[in-house]
Amino acid sequence: MTTLADDIHAELRTCVAAGTFPQVTYPAGVRTTSLTVNLTPQTFLAKPLSSTWSEPERNRSRGFSERRTWLWEVTLEFSREVDLEAFEDLNTNTMLRLPRTSSKPQVDLIFEEADYRHPPEQQPAAGTRVVYRVRAELSPL
């Protein structure tokens, strides 16, 4: 049996594995996105950062709370600079949803924020690093 955290982690990993990350170069100082070279992340880390709870909506029981949201941090690191636009468009324009089961709530994964670190344009020693904040909204059981 998997936990809800396991399921969220697996969905985020699947989302990244399906992503398109074209390489970016700067010949003569002009940014150029490759149409043929796509890179995969060298590093994938997904960790929960924070949670919120509230009283249950459906059964109105007092004395306990249900998790409502769960903020996750997803870190991707690449060997070269990449363009993230297609990946971000795909994951912000479609719903990432884990369906409800008999023991787990429905979860909607919402990309909220990204923090980028880019290598120098000429002779980079490393690649793009991006840290996403993804909010998991849980529906009541």
N, C-alpha and C positions, 0 to 999 in steps of 0.2 A: 504494500500500500504506500502511496506517495502522499506527502503533505502538500498543502496549498502552496507553500514556498517552493517546493520541488517543481510543481506544475508551472508556476510563474517563471521560474528560472529556465525551465525547458522551453517554454514559449518564447522567451526573450532570445535564447540561443538559436532557436529555429528561425526567428525573425532576422537575426544577423546572418545566419548561414544562407538565407535566401536573398540577401542584399547584394546590390551592385555597387562596387567601389572602384570607379575608373581612376587610373593613375593621372596625376597632374605634373607637368613639367613646365619649365620657364626658358625655352630657347630664345635667346636674344632679349630676355627680360619680359617676354609676353606669355601670359598664362595660357597653357594649352591643355585641354582635357582629352585624354586618349579615347578613341572610339574602339580600340581593340584590346587594350591592356587593363584587365580588372584584377585588383588585388584582394586577398582575404586578410582579415585581421590576424596579426601574430598573437595578440592578447585579447581575450574576452573575459571580463569579470562582471558579474551581476550580484549585487549585495543589497539587502534591505537597509534603509536608512532610518525610517521612522514610520509610525502607525498612528491612526486615530481610532477611537472606539466611541460607541454611543449605545443608548438603550435600544433594544430590539424594536423594530417598527411593527412587525406582524403579530407576534404573540403577546406583546405588551407586558412581558414578565418584568418584574422589578428585581433588583438585586444582582443583575449581571449585565454585561455589555457584549456587543458584537463588534468585531473589527469592521470599520467602514472604509478606510483607505490605508494604503501601504505604499510608501514612497521608496522606490528602488533607484540605485545608481548603477548604470551600465557603462563600463569603460572599454573602449576599443583602441588598440594601438596597431599601427601599420608600419611596414618597413620603409615605405616611401610616402610622399604626399598623395592624398586621394581626394576626390570630390565626393561629398556626402549628400549632395542635393537629391539625387534619385532615391537613395535609401530613405532620407527624411520625408520626401514627398509621399512615398509609398506608405510609410508608417504613420503619417499624420493625416492622410486623406482616406484611409480605410480603417475600419474598426478591428483592433486586435482583441479578440474575445475568447475567454475560456468558458465553455458552457457550464451551466449548473448541473450538478449531479445530486444524488440522494443525500450525500454527506458534505458537499462543498457548494459554496455560493457561486453564482456567475461572477466572472471577473472581467472588467474592461481595462485594458492597458492603454494609457494615454501618455504619449511623449510630450513633456512639458517644457524642457529646457535642454540646451546643449552648451558645453564649454569646450572651445577648440584650442589646440596648441599645434602650430604649424612649424615645420623645419625651415631653415634658411633656404632661399631660392637656389642658391648656387652651392654645390657640393654638400648636400645635407648628409649628416651622419645618422639621422633617424627619420621617421616619417610622422604622419599626422597622428595625433592623440586626441580623442574626443571622449567626453564624459557626459552621458545623457542622464536626465532625471525623468523617470517614468513613474506615473501615478497609477496604482492599481486600485480601481474603484470596485468594491465588493457589494453586490446586491444582497439584501436580507434573505436568509434561508426561509 
